[in-house]
Amino acid sequence: MSIFVSDGGVFHLQTAHTSYIMALVDGKYLAHVYWGRKMDTPDMDNALINRWIVFSPLNGDGWSLDFARQEYPVGCGTDYREPAISALYDDGSRTVELHYDSFRVIPGKPALEGLPATYVESDDEADTLEIVLKDRLKGMKVVLRYTAYRELDVIMRSVLITNESDSPMIIEKAVSASVDYEGAAYDMITLPGAWARERHIERRALRSGVQTVESRRGASSHQANPFFALASHGATEDYGDVYGFNLVYSGNHTSGVEVDQLFRARAWIGINDYDFAWRLESGESFQTPEAVMVYSAKGIGGMSRTYHRLYRTRLVRGRYRDAQRPILANNWEATYFDFDEEKIVALAKEAAGLGIELLVLDDGWFGKRNSDNCSLGDWYVNSEKLPGGIAQLARRVNDCGVKFGLWFEPEMVCPDSDLYRAHPDWCIHVPGRERTETRNQLTLDLSRPEVCDYIVRAVSDVLDSADISYVKWDMNRHMSALGSAGLPAERQKEMPHRYMLGLYSVMERIVSSHPHVLFESCSGGGGRFDPGILYYMPQTWTSDNTDAVDRLRIQYGTSLVYPVSAMGAHVSAVPNHQVGRVTSLKMRGDVAMSGNFGYELDLNAFTEEEKEQVRAQVEQYKDLRTFVQSADMYRVASPFEGNTTAWVFVSQDGNDVFAAWFRVLAEYNIGVRRMRFAGLEEAAVYTDTEDGREYTGAELMNIGLVVDLQGDYRSRTWRLKKKA
């Protein structure tokens, strides 16, 4: 059992190494007590303190909500800080009062209807606590759901809101989790970015007032990943208290921290209340997405490895959760739109000769698609390019000894398409307003069931027509001119979330009916790299920027939350198509091996010397992926802090080690440079498989190995085996 409830109304959730504690005050207020290292239930008189603050009103029982550490704070009452929930009732009033009603403990972890979420494979893995709060005057019922995994140091939170009154109410804000801290001596770590510069790490001390991370783009976005962490001042990869927050959601999100007048922090994460409202008729409910909360007493690295283990094993599903991922080659940077069947088959033959296992045909195979200005939505084969159809092409690629994959962008439509001409109202738009385009495309309105049904049917028809082993699911624009022809006026603000519910339904139907297909998500690269999508598709194209130097930052930042098994990472041509940099084939390969490995270039353009190097890379990765895709990752040098980057992967059983060291620019007369390992057993002996030398774990971690490389853009890797 991981959840303990005392007669005095104390709720204590325990994981392997952490405790999360709440308590009832005066039998009706649910207060937050503690979240941190595992401990016995404390003395509540000591742990809970309530004081009156000048100019803050008191409730009739003398309880100051403006001072209290609340578990799910309400709006328009006696607390002036950021609320977790706000509502508009039918009489125009906005004050919400939530008092304790009841609780229950459920073995295991129930699913969230219509939403992705983590799961258990047996009920003895976790326990779930449901605490019911009610606004009895207005008939609002709020169920706070907490799941504590017994062996993973995570707390999952979500909220279900039900209208038990006879009148409608409008939910204007409902976050998935809110945590009140007694102090604010933390740094906030976030992952902001832009297209081709995703998930760069920023760290700054909390200041007074509100600091937020949010997306209003209709997607989790390149700009603002739905993650943040609070780290004690001075916390490092290996040391210090770190609290992570991540939202299992792919749409508009908000998270942040408010530091109040008494220098206390309130943190929250959930759906963005910007341009959001949800109308609840009598008896209807609204379910928030799931928040994943991780506490680590072992620094940022400890937090990351917990997220990685959880997402690898209890978020990702299906055949490819535990299976080795294939090494692929994508034709995009080799041909762009200029291809025919013979060109693709020639690439497949070259791929087979190099040991590559999967060839992906990217954009341009459908409709009349010869540029990005037409045909999205017309998911039938471009017969001028491929007169034999997809089935014949897939068969010919398979005959080369290579599996076949295909690119889709199902959520979009071009104005110049048969689909748009037949259904011009199927896109997101506002009547009378300009239909704003990006890349000559509009966004289909997935809040409409008929649109979702069309996408499922169109994509499934293609997948059922040929031997297709892989799908790259792309999404290349964000929402604008928000409106739905399928919703009444009073529900227009529901459209962005209804879109996400529709998208998740579409993905579930397609993925579950095609379990043999490996799905990889993409959104202009890494613009929708979030846990919501990983529930349906086990890997994501990390960034359209394939430059090895830029990828060091992108992949390092991504690894704060997401496992290497989720990252698509490919070797591309030089000069790099995004930044124009020329890096060595070795460095490009070494960077890409810290992800799901592949090639994004013209295989026919390799010299014979380069082909030999590629064959060696392919064979190296085939050995590495047996453990790297499920390994524990240790970051030992940050590209955000210097000229070098380094990380180590250690297999779950501790027997296999892969380490990589990268230097961007050459330096002269800088003394000795060493690679210091991490995550090893101090007393164990490790053998370098390249030269046979042996080292103890203590030597590798404390002294390290000398790195002596000349020139810019250099890398070095090590493959170690622990001696039995």
BALUMGU-701526 format. One record per residue (C-alpha): residue in three letters; x, y, z. Coordinates in steps of 0.25 Angstrom, whole numbers, plus 5000, padded with zeros to 4 digits. Layout:
<nodes>
ALAXYZ;...
</nodes>
This chain:
<nodes>
MET500050005000;SER500550144996;ILE499450225002;PHE499150245017;VAL497950325022;SER497850355037;ASP496650375045;GLY496950525047;GLY496950545032;VAL498350535028;PHE498650475014;HIS500050425013;LEU500550374999;GLN501850294999;THR502750254987;ALA504050174988;HIS504750304993;THR503750414994;SER502550465003;TYR501450554998;ILE500550595010;MET499250665011;ALA498350695023;LEU496950745026;VAL496750875034;ASP495450895042;GLY494950775035;LYS494750855022;TYR496050915016;LEU497050825009;ALA498350875012;HIS499750845006;VAL500750795016;TYR501950735010;TRP502550684997;GLY504050634998;ARG504850525004;LYS504150405009;MET503850415024;ASP502850375035;THR501550455036;PRO501950585044;ASP501250655055;MET500250745049;ASP500250855059;ASN501650875055;ALA501550845040;LEU500350935038;ILE500351085042;ASN499251185040;ARG499351335042;TRP498551455039;ILE499251555029;VAL498951705030;PHE497951735019;SER497551595017;PRO496151555020;LEU495851435030;ASN494751335027;GLY493751325039;ASP494551215045;GLY495751295046;TRP496551225034;SER497351315025;LEU497351255011;ASP498251365007;PHE499351305016;ALA498951155016;ARG499651055008;GLN498551004999;GLU498450874991;TYR497450924981;PRO497251074983;VAL496051144978;GLY495751284971;CYS494951404975;GLY495051374990;THR495951415001;ASP497251364994;TYR497851474985;ARG498851374979;GLU498751304966;PRO497551204967;ALA497551064962;ILE496051074958;SER495151184953;ALA493651174949;LEU492451264945;TYR491151214950;ASP489751244944;ASP489451354953;GLY490751434949;SER491551404961;ARG492951354961;THR493351314975;VAL493651174977;GLU493751104991;LEU494250964991;HIS494050885004;TYR494450745007;ASP493350635005;SER494050495004;PHE495150414999;ARG495450274994;VAL496650194991;ILE496750104978;PRO497749994975;GLY498450024962;LYS498250144953;PRO496950174946;ALA497050224931;LEU496550364928;GLU495450364918;GLY495850424905;LEU497250464909;PRO498650404909;ALA499150364923;THR500250274929;TYR499750134933;VAL500050014941;GLU500149874936;SER499649814950;ASP498949884961;ASP500049854971;GLU500949954964;ALA500150074969;ASP499050134978;THR498050244974;LEU497450344984;GLU496250414980;ILE495850534989;VAL494450594987;LEU494250744989;LYS492950814987;ASP492350954986;ARG491050914992;LEU490351054989;LYS490651044974;GLY490650894972;MET492050874967;LYS492750744970;VAL494350744969;VAL495050604970;LEU496550624972;ARG497250494967;TYR498650454972;THR499350334968;ALA500650284975;TYR501550184968;ARG502150094978;GLU503550074972;LEU503550204964;ASP503750344971;VAL502550404963;ILE501250464967;MET500150474956;ARG499050574958;SER497750614950;VAL496450674953;LEU495050634950;ILE493950744951;THR492450714951;ASN491250804950;GLU490250744961;SER489350864960;ASP488150884951;SER488751004944;PRO489951014934;MET491251064939;ILE492551104931;ILE493851064936;GLU494851174932;LYS496151114938;ALA496450974943;VAL497950934945;SER498350794947;ALA499250814959;SER499550924969;VAL500650924980;ASP500851024991;TYR502351034996;GLU502651095010;GLY503851175003;ALA504351214990;ALA505851194990;TYR505851114977;ASP506251134963;MET505251114952;ILE505751024940;THR505051034927;LEU505150984913;PRO504851104903;GLY505251104889;ALA504751124874;TRP504751054861;ALA506050984859;ARG506451024873;GLU505550944882;ARG505650914897;HIS506851004901;ILE507151004916;GLU506851134924;ARG507051144939;ARG506751264947;ALA506451294962;LEU505051314966;ARG504651464967;SER503451524974;GLY502151514966;VAL501751424955;GLN502651354945;THR502051264935;VAL502251164923;GLU501151154913;SER500651124899;ARG499551194892;ARG499851124879;GLY498951004879;ALA500050914881;SER501150894892;SER502050964883;HIS503450984879;GLN503451114888;ALA502951064902;ASN503050914905;PRO502050874916;PHE503050854927;PHE503750924938;ALA504550894950;LEU504850964963;ALA506250934968;SER506950974981;HIS507951084979;GLY509251014976;ALA508650884971;THR509450814961;GLU509250684952;ASP509650604964;TYR509250684977;GLY508150764982;ASP506550764983;VAL505850764970;TYR504350774967;GLY503950744953;PHE502550774946;ASN502150714933;LEU500750714926;VAL500250594918;TYR499650684908;SER499950734894;GLY499150864893;ASN499051004900;HIS499750994913;THR500151084925;SER501051064936;GLY501751154946;VAL502051204960;GLU501551314968;VAL502451374979;ASP501551444989;GLN501751554999;LEU502351455009;PHE503351404999;ARG502551264998;ALA502451194984;ARG501151144978;ALA501451054966;TRP500351004956;ILE500250934942;GLY499050904933;ILE498250954921;ASN498451094918;ASP497251184922;TYR497551274911;ASP496351274901;PHE495751154909;ALA494451134915;TRP493651004916;ARG492151004918;LEU491650894927;GLU490150864927;SER489450784938;GLY490150654940;GLU491350674931;SER492750664935;PHE494150724930;GLN495450644932;THR496750714932;PRO498050654926;GLU498950584935;ALA500150654942;VAL501450574945;MET502150614957;VAL503550564961;TYR504350594973;SER505850564973;ALA506750574985;LYS507950544975;GLY507950664966;ILE507450694952;GLY507950564947;GLY507150484957;MET505950554953;SER506250524938;ARG506450374940;THR505150364948;TYR504350424936;HIS505150344926;ARG504750214933;LEU503350254935;TYR503150294921;ARG503950174914;THR503150074922;ARG501750134927;LEU501450234916;VAL501950184903;ARG501050064899;GLY501049954888;ARG502049864881;TYR503149974880;ARG503150004895;ASP504149904897;ALA504549864883;GLN505849914877;ARG505550024867;PRO506050014853;ILE507150094847;LEU506450174836;ALA506850264824;ASN505850384820;ASN505850424806;TRP505450574809;GLU506850634808;ALA507250544797;THR506150574787;TYR505150674794;PHE503950674784;ASP504750624772;PHE504650474772;ASP504050354765;GLU503950214768;GLU505250184762;LYS505950284770;ILE505350234783;VAL505650084779;ALA507150134777;LEU507150194791;ALA506650064796;LYS507749974789;GLU508750074795;ALA508150064809;ALA508149914809;GLY509649914805;LEU509950004816;GLY509249914826;ILE508050014828;GLU506749954831;LEU505650044827;LEU505450144816;VAL504450264818;LEU503750334807;ASP503450474812;ASP502650584806;GLY502150584791;TRP501550444789;PHE500050484789;GLY499050564781;LYS499750664772;ARG500850694782;ASN502050754775;SER502250864784;ASP501650914798;ASN500550994792;CYS499550884789;SER498850744792;LEU498950734807;GLY497750654811;ASP497750574798;TRP498250444803;TYR498350364790;VAL499550334782;ASN500150434772;SER500050344760;GLU500950434751;LYS502150404761;LEU501750264765;PRO500950204754;GLY501050064761;GLY500450124774;ILE500950114788;ALA500749964789;GLN501749934777;LEU502750034782;ALA502649974796;ARG502849834790;ARG504049874782;VAL504649944794;ASN504449814803;ASP505049734792;CYS506349804794;GLY506349754808;VAL505849884814;LYS504549924821;PHE503650034816;GLY503150154823;LEU502250274819;TRP502050424822;PHE500650484826;GLU500150614830;PRO498750574833;GLU498350694842;MET498450794830;VAL497850834817;CYS498250924806;PRO497251024799;ASP497750964786;SER497250814789;ASP496050734786;LEU495750724800;TYR495650874802;ARG494850894790;ALA493850784795;HIS493850834810;PRO494250974811;ASP493650984825;TRP494450874830;CYS495650964834;ILE495851044846;HIS495251184843;VAL494451304847;PRO493251334837;GLY493551464830;ARG495051474835;GLU496251444826;ARG496651294827;THR498051314831;GLU499051214824;THR500451164828;ARG501251084817;ASN499951094808;GLN499151014818;LEU498051024828;THR497750934840;LEU496650834839;ASP495550854850;LEU495750724859;SER494750774868;ARG493750714858;PRO493450564858;GLU493250564843;VAL494650624840;CYS495250524850;ASP494550404843;TYR495050454830;ILE496550454835;VAL496450314841;ARG495850264828;ALA496750334818;VAL498050294826;SER497550154829;ASP497250124814;VAL498750154811;LEU499250074822;ASP498449954818;SER498749964804;ALA500249934805;ASP501349874814;ILE501649994822;SER502449984834;TYR502650124839;VAL501850254838;LYS502450394841;TRP501250474845;ASP501550624843;MET500850754847;ASN501450884841;ARG500651004846;HIS500051054859;MET498551094860;SER498051234857;ALA496751304854;LEU496051214864;GLY494651164861;SER493851044858;ALA492651034849;GLY492250914857;LEU492050984870;PRO491051084875;ALA491451224879;GLU491451194894;ARG492451074892;GLN493451144883;LYS494551154894;GLU494451004895;MET494950974881;PRO496550964884;HIS496250864895;ARG495250794887;TYR496250784875;MET497250714885;LEU496150614889;GLY495850594874;LEU497350574871;TYR497550474882;SER496350394877;VAL496850394863;MET498250344867;GLU497650244877;ARG496750184865;ILE497950184855;VAL499050134864;SER498250024871;SER497749974857;HIS499149964852;PRO499949914863;HIS501149864854;VAL501450004849;LEU502450094857;PHE501850234858;GLU502850354859;SER502250484862;CYS502750614856;SER502250764857;GLY503250844849;GLY504250764856;GLY504150764871;GLY502850854872;ARG502050754879;PHE503050674887;ASP502150644899;PRO501650534907;GLY500250534901;ILE500750494887;LEU501750394893;TYR500550314898;TYR500150294884;MET501450294877;PRO502750244884;GLN503750344877;THR503750484872;TRP504650554862;THR505450644871;SER505650754862;ASP505750794848;ASN507150854851;THR508050734848;ASP509350804850;ALA510250724860;VAL510650844868;ASP509250904870;ARG508750764873;LEU509650754885;ARG508850864892;ILE507450814886;GLN507650674891;TYR508350704904;GLY507150794907;THR506150694903;SER506750594912;LEU506350674924;VAL505050604923;TYR504950514911;PRO505650384909;VAL506650354898;SER505750244892;ALA504750364889;MET505750444881;GLY505850434866;ALA507350464863;HIS507950464849;VAL509250484841;SER508950594830;ALA509850644819;VAL510850754820;PRO510850874819;ASN509650854828;HIS508350904821;GLN507950984833;VAL509151054838;GLY510251034827;ARG511250974836;VAL512250864832;THR512450754843;SER513150624842;LEU512350494838;LYS512850434851;MET512350544860;ARG510950544853;GLY510850394855;ASP511250404870;VAL510250514873;ALA509150434865;MET509450304873;SER508950374885;GLY507550354880;ASN506850274870;PHE507850264859;GLY507650294844;TYR508150364832;GLU507450484826;LEU508250504813;ASP508550454799;LEU509150314801;ASN509650314787;ALA510550434789;PHE511450364799;THR512850334795;GLU513350194796;GLU514150234808;GLU512950294814;LYS512150174811;GLU513150094819;GLN512950194831;VAL511450184830;ARG511450034830;ALA512350034843;GLN511350134849;VAL510150054846;GLU510849924852;GLN511250004864;TYR509850054867;LYS509249914865;ASP510049874876;LEU509849994885;ARG508250004883;THR508149864890;PHE508349944903;VAL508450094900;GLN506950114896;SER506550064911;ALA507850114918;ASP507950214929;MET508550344924;TYR509550424932;ARG509950564927;VAL511350604931;ALA511650724923;SER510650834918;PRO510750894904;PHE510051014911;GLU511251034920;GLY512451024911;ASN513150964899;THR512950824902;THR511750724904;ALA511750584910;TRP510850484914;VAL510850334918;PHE509750224916;VAL509750114926;SER508949984924;GLN507849944934;ASP508649834939;GLY509949914939;ASN510749824930;ASP510849914918;VAL511350054917;PHE511350154905;ALA511950294907;ALA512150404897;TRP512950534898;PHE512850654888;ARG513650774886;VAL513150894877;LEU514350984875;ALA515850944876;GLU516651004888;TYR518151014890;ASN518951004902;ILE517750974911;GLY518450864919;VAL517850724921;ARG516450694917;ARG515750564922;MET514450494921;ARG513950464935;PHE512850354935;ALA511650344944;GLY510650244948;LEU511650134950;GLU511950034961;GLU513250084968;ALA513749944972;ALA513349884958;VAL514449864947;TYR514049914933;THR514749864920;ASP514849964908;THR514449874896;GLU515349954887;ASP516649934893;GLY516349834904;ARG516849924915;GLU516249904929;TYR515850014939;THR515050014952;GLY513750094953;ALA514450184963;GLU515550214954;LEU514650244942;MET513750344950;ASN514850414959;ILE516050414949;GLY515450394936;LEU516050364923;VAL516950464915;VAL516350524902;ASP517350574893;LEU516650624880;GLN517150724870;GLY516250814861;ASP514850874862;TYR513550784863;ARG514250664869;SER513650544877;ARG514050424884;THR513250304889;TRP513550184898;ARG512850054899;LEU513049984912;LYS512649844918;LYS512649814933;LYS513449694937;ALA512649574943;
</nodes>
